[in-house]
């Protein structure tokens, strides 16, 4: 079995703090993505390559290398990425 290392990739991301939904939605839409906000659950609804995903307070929203967007839980984000 061969082993592989993940290539270093620089991404853009923002943490959803519960008050910056408009900023994140505008950012996603500026790249042609689709996002909305649920007033019932206070979550961001983000159309991803796999369907609509939810971002809760504390989650990060990541822009991928093909200008796609997806949420990531804070603990996974902190283990995977470091600020540059």
C-alpha positions as CSV (number, residue, x, y, z in Angstrom):
1,X,0.0,0.0,0.0
2,X,1.4,3.4,-0.9
3,X,1.3,6.4,1.4
4,X,0.3,9.9,0.4
5,X,0.7,13.4,1.9
6,X,-2.0,16.1,1.5
7,X,-0.7,19.0,-0.6
8,X,-0.6,22.3,1.2
9,X,-3.5,24.5,0.1
10,X,-4.3,28.0,1.2
11,X,-8.0,28.5,1.8
12,X,-10.2,31.4,2.8
13,X,-12.5,30.9,5.8
14,X,-14.6,32.8,8.3
15,X,-16.1,31.7,11.6
16,X,-19.8,32.1,12.1
17,X,-20.3,33.9,15.4
18,X,-24.1,34.1,15.3
19,X,-24.1,37.8,14.3
20,X,-22.2,37.8,10.9
21,X,-24.7,35.8,8.8
22,X,-25.2,38.7,6.3
23,X,-21.4,39.0,5.8
24,X,-21.0,35.3,5.1
25,X,-24.0,35.1,2.8
26,X,-22.8,38.1,0.8
27,X,-19.3,36.5,0.6
28,X,-20.7,33.2,-0.7
29,X,-23.0,34.9,-3.2
30,X,-20.2,37.1,-4.5
31,X,-18.6,33.9,-5.8
32,X,-21.9,32.7,-7.3
33,X,-22.7,30.4,-4.4
34,X,-26.1,30.1,-2.7
35,X,-26.7,30.5,1.0
36,X,-29.5,31.6,3.4
37,X,-30.4,31.9,7.0
38,X,-32.9,29.9,9.1
39,X,-34.6,32.2,11.6
40,X,-35.9,29.1,13.4
41,X,-32.5,27.4,14.1
42,X,-30.2,30.5,13.7
43,X,-28.1,28.5,11.3
44,X,-26.6,29.3,7.9
45,X,-27.9,27.1,5.1
46,X,-25.2,26.6,2.5
47,X,-25.6,24.9,-0.9
48,X,-22.6,22.6,-1.3
49,X,-21.5,20.1,-3.9
50,X,-23.2,17.4,-1.7
51,X,-26.4,19.4,-1.1
52,X,-27.5,21.9,1.5
53,X,-25.5,21.9,4.7
54,X,-26.0,23.8,8.0
55,X,-23.4,25.9,9.8
56,X,-24.1,26.5,13.5
57,X,-22.6,29.2,15.7
58,X,-18.9,28.5,16.1
59,X,-18.6,26.6,12.8
60,X,-16.2,27.9,10.1
61,X,-17.3,28.4,6.5
62,X,-14.6,27.5,4.0
63,X,-14.1,28.5,0.4
64,X,-12.6,25.6,-1.4
65,X,-10.1,25.6,-4.3
66,X,-12.9,25.5,-6.9
67,X,-14.8,28.4,-5.2
68,X,-17.2,26.0,-3.5
69,X,-18.3,26.6,0.1
70,X,-18.9,24.3,3.0
71,X,-19.1,24.4,6.8
72,X,-16.6,22.8,9.1
73,X,-16.9,22.2,12.9
74,X,-14.5,24.4,14.9
75,X,-12.5,21.5,16.4
76,X,-11.9,19.9,13.0
77,X,-11.0,23.2,11.5
78,X,-8.4,23.9,14.3
79,X,-6.8,20.5,13.8
80,X,-6.6,20.9,10.1
81,X,-5.8,24.5,9.4
82,X,-3.5,27.2,10.8
83,X,-3.7,31.0,10.2
84,X,-1.1,32.5,7.9
